[in-house]
Amino acid sequence: ALGELLAMSFFPLILASLYLLKNGKTGRWLLLTIGMTGIGLAHFISLEIASIFIGLYILLNLKKFLKKEVIVAIVKAAGVTILLLAFYLVPVFEQMRHVTFQVTSKPLTLISERSYFLGELLANSFKNKVFHASSANIGVILLLGLVLYTGMLFKRDAPNRTLIILALFFMFMTTNLFPWQLFDQTPLNTIQFPWRFLSIATLLVAFLIANDDLGLFKRYPSSQLVLATVILLGVGLYEKESIDTEGKRLLSHQSYDQTNSYYIGAGHEYLPTEVDYEIIKKIKNRQLTYDNEEVEIKKVEMTFDSVAFDYQTKNTKEATVTVPFIYYYGYQAKIVSNGKEKIVPTVLNKQTGLVDVSLADKGSVVVSYQPTWAQKISLGISISTLLVGIMWQGGTRVLVRLKLKK
């Protein structure tokens, strides 16, 4: 929830940058990069939502965006954003290439099951209900603003028509009137909850009200003070109701100390699909698993993130030992045998989702997670991009100052 809130703080940059690009101010493309990078660092699902918004905004203003210099600016913004986020995106896709996670095999929810009846969404907004998954809304002020500006669509030369249409569309996407059933088995299902699109509707309606195309603030200057007062009172009442509601969720120290299924995520989405979390949770004392007739294990030393032991195989060329770590691509075994040291990758146990290591002869082994080459290279790319960007911006400012002095 905190990640979503942080991501929303960058949404105005996206709107501002699109407005500038639409009006031919292509030199400000870096603003779009900053906005999308900030969203990506805060909440990946919000990055998907922002991308959908950008795509729709461009489609509705296609004539303005089908210009070489604008297209180049967008490509530069997208390219630099990807480079800055490479340290995060590349490892995620690398893991998903090697491991099937429950987010795809056993999704927490189907997006079609979490949409709202239109009347329910409007009622929640009109009542200014505390925002939960079961009571999503945009609040009464934004709802009234949306109704007022929807009326402007009937004017031939209505300003910001695109934003009004998009605000209505994203509200529509939150409801069951949108055919979400068609997207349950698509990447859009990763958005999980259609009400997340209300963040875009909030952005657009808030801008429409503040921009005052109706001229209400100009005709009635005191209306600004009235609106600010209503907002402050609304926020105060909302927070009071929120605190009263959340009071029911207080936990005792005793219950808080118990292992909670939320410890690794409410839906356990990023566990390998082979992992049974209920079984994992019950195993308090982690133990190596192996066949005593195939291998003998001695001197086991286990820490939070590594395990070391001596081994000797029996009557077999190779034996498998299961280490009590949940498998992710990057776990490796450093094996010392017959005076030689070698690094070998571990494999996924298809029954338990834990780490398997294959051993032969006798020796000692240390199993731990090590950053992959893709992780190291992508981190280097992101850091280099950031440093180059800082130097480029610094150099640009110096040139501008020199020109001004001349």
N, C-alpha and C positions, 0 to 999 in steps of 0.2 A: 504494500500500500504506500509506503514511503517512497519507493522507487517511482511509482506512478505519479505521485504528487510532484516529485523533483522533475520528472519528464515534462509535466504540464507547464512548468515554469519556463521551458524553452519554446513552447508552442507559439507565443507571440513573435519570436524571432523568425519562425517559419513563415508566418503570415506576412510579416514586414518584408522579408526577402523576396517572396513571391510577388508582392505588390511592386517592389522596385524592378524586378526582372521584367514583369509585364509592361512596365512603363519605360523599358529600354535602358535602365541604369545597371548595365551588366558588370560594371566595375565593383559592385557590392556583393558579388557571388559568395564571398567568404562568410557573409552573414548566414547564408543557408548552410554552409559547412559547420559553423559553430553551433547552430541550432540542432542540426541532425546528429552531430557528434555528442552534444550534451544529452539529447534524448536517448541515444544508443547506450551511453554510459550509465544512465539512470534506470532504464526499463526497456528491454528489447521489444516487448509486445507493443509498447507505445511507438517504437520506431516503425513497426509494421503499419500502425494506424496513421501515423504522420505521412508515411509513403503513399498510402491510399488517398489521403487528403490532397497531397501534392499532385498525384496523377489526375484526380478528378478536377482540380483547379486548373491544371494545364489544359485538359480536354475542353473545359468550358470557356477557356480563353485562347483557343488553339491558334487563331490568327496572330495574336500578339506574341506567342511563343515560337511560331514557325519562322524564326529569323535566325540566320547563321550565328550572329554574335550572342543571341540569347541561348541558343542550343549549346554553343561552346561553353558558355558560362555555367549552364546546368551540368554539363558533362564534367567540367572542372570541379564544381562543388561536390558532385557525387563521387568522383574519383578520389579527391582528398579526404572526404568523409570515410570512405572504405579503407584508405591507407591508415588513417588515424585510429580506426576501430579494428584494424587487422589483428592486433594483439588479443582481442576478445573473440572476434568472429571466426578466425582461422581455427583456434583450438576447439571451439564449439562444433564446427562442421567436421573437424578431424575426428572428434569423439563420436559424432553421429554416423560417420562413415564406417567406424570399426565396431560400434556397439549399437544394438537396438534398444532404445530407451522406452520406458513405459508411457512417455508423453505421446508416442506414436502408436505403440502396440496396445496400450490400455489407457486411453485418454481420460483425464479427470472428469470431463463432461463433454457433451456434444453441444455445439454452439446453438443449434436449433432449439434445445431444451431450455435455454436461459434467456429467451427473448420475452418481451412484455406485451400484454394487451395494450393497445393505444390508450384506452380509457384509464387503465391502471397507471400508466406513465404520466398522463396529464393530471390525474388526481393526486398522485404523489408529489408532483411539482407544485400544484396549487396549494397543497397543505404544507409545503416546505418540509417534508419528512426528513428525518435523519437518514443519511445515505448509507444503505447496506445493499448487499446483493439482491435482497428481496424487496427493496424500497428505493431503487434508483430513480433519480429525478434531476432536473436542472434548477429547481427552486422557482418560487412564484415571480420574482422580479424578472428573471430571464424568460420565463414562460410568457409573461405579459409583453415583454420586449419583442419576442418572436412573433406573437400574434399581431402586434402593431406593424412590424416591418413586413410581415407576410402580405398585409394589405397593400404595400407599395409595389408588389409584383404586378398589379393591374395598371400601374402607370407606365406609359410607353418609355419614358426616359429615366426610369428609376435608377439612382446611383447604387452601386454595390449589389446589383441584381444577382451576380454570381454567388456572393456570400450568403444572401438570403436563401437561394436555391440549395446551396450546400448545407446550410444549417438545418433546413427542413429535411433534406435527404438523410443526414446523419441521425436526426431524430427518428426518421422512418426506419432506418437500419436497426434501431434499438427494439423495434416492435416485431411481433409475429406476422405482420403484414409483409415483411421482407421474406423472400423464399430461402431461409437459412438451411432448410433441409437439403438443398442442392450443394451445400458447402461443408457438410458434416465430415466428409472424407477427403477434404482438401487442406492445403496449408492454412487456409483462413480459420480452420477450427482451432489453431493454436492461440487465437485471440480469446477463446474460451467464453467470454461474456459479451454479448452485443452492447450492453450498457457502457462499455468502455468507449464507445463512439460518442458518448455524451460529452467527453472531454473536448472534442472538436466543436460540437454544437455550442458548448459553453464559451469557447474562444471566440467563435464567430458572432454569437448574439451579444456578448459583452462588448465586442468591438463596434457592432452596429449601434448599440445604445450610446456608447461613449462618443462615437463619431457624429451622432445626432443629425442624421440626414433629414429627419422630420423637422428640425429646427426648434424643438421644444425648449432647449436651453437658451437659445437666442431670444425667443419670444417671452419666455418666463425665466429670467435669470435666477429667481429664488428656487426654481425646480431642481437646480444642481444641489443646493443645500438640503432640500427635501429628500432627494434620492440618496445622498450620502448618509443622512440621518436614518432613513429606512434600512439601508444596507447594514449600518452599524448595529441598529436594534435587532435586525434579522439575524446577524451573525451571533450576537450575544444570546438571543433566545435559542438559536440553533445549538450553540455550544452547551448551554445549560441542559437542553433536552438530551444532547449527545452524552454528556457526563452521567445524567440520570439513567440513561439506557445502558451505558457501559458498566455502570455500577453492579448490574446483575451478573457481570462476567468476572467479578473479583475472585481470585484464587487464594487459597490458604497456602502457607509455606509447605505444609505436608503434601498437598496435591501438586504444588509446583515442582517439588523435588522428584516426583515420579517421572519416569521416562514418558515423553509426550510424542505422539505420532507426528506432530508438526515439526519435530526437531530437524528433520531433513526435508521439509516441505509438505504442505497439506495434502497434495496429490501424489507425492513420491514420484513426480514425473521424470526425474533424472536418475532414477535407479535403473540398472539393466533389467530388461523384461523378465529375466530368469530369477531375479531376487524375490523371495517371499519376505516382505518386511516384518510380518508378524513373527516369523521364525527367527529372523535376525535379532529382533528386539528382545527375545527371550534368552538369547545366549549371552549371559553375563561374563563368563570366563572363556575368552577366545582360545581355541586350541587348534593346532595343526591336525589335519585329517589325512590319513594315509593307510595303506595296507601293511600290517606288521610282517606279513610273510614276504613282502617285496622289498621293504626298506627299513633300516633301523635309524632312528633319530635320537640325537643326544645334544646336550648343552643348548637348549632353546632359550633365546633371549628376545623378548618381545617388548617393543615400545609402542607408542601411539601410532607411529607411521612406518615402522620397519620391523622385520623379524630376521634373526640370525640363528643358524643351527648347523651342527655337524651331521653328516649322513653317511650311510654305507648301504648299497643295494645288495639284495640277496637273490641268487638263482635267476636273475633276470638282467637283461642289458639296460633296461630303463624303468624307472618307477615315477609315479606322479604323486606330488604332495600338494594338498590344497591349503593355502594360506588364508586366514580369516580376515581378508581385506576385500571389500566390494570392488569388483573389477572395473577399471577404467584404462583406456589405452595409454600406456606410459609406464605401467609397472614393469620392472625388470629385475632379473636375478644376477647378482655378481657371484660367480662360482669359482672356487679355487679347488682344483683337482689335479693330482699328479704333478704338483709344482707349477701348474699353469693357471692363469686367471682368464676368464672369459665372461662377457656380458651377454646374456640371452634374454629375449623378451618372454614374458609370461603369456598365458592364454586364459580365455574365459572358460570357467567351468559351466557347461551347458545345463547342469541340473540345479546348481545353487547360485550362479552369478558371481561366485568368488574367484580368487586368483589361483590358477594352477601353474605349477612349475615342474618340468620334467628333469629328472636327475639320473646320472649313470655313475658307475664305479663308486668311489668314496671321496669325501672332501668336505668343504664347508661352503655355506651359501648365505648371502644377505639379500633379502627381497625388500625393495622400496620403490616409491614412485619417483621418477626422474622426468624433468621437462623434455618434451620431444623436440626434434629439430624444427618442426613446423611452429611450435610455440616460441622457440628461441628466435627464429627468423622473423616471424610476424611481430614479435615484441620489438626487434631491432628496426623493422620497417616503420612501426608506429612512432617510436622515439625519434628516428631520423626525420620523419615527416614533420613532427612537431617542431624540432630544432630548425629545420629548413624554413618552416613557416614563420617562426619567430624572427629569424635572421632576415628573411625576405621582407616582412612587415617593417622591421627596424630600418632596413636599407631604404625602403620606399619612403618612410617618414623623413629620413635624412635628406633624400633628393628633393622632397617637397619643400622642406625648410630652406635648402640652398636656392631653389627657384624663387621662393618668396623674397629672400634677401636680395637677389639680383633685381 
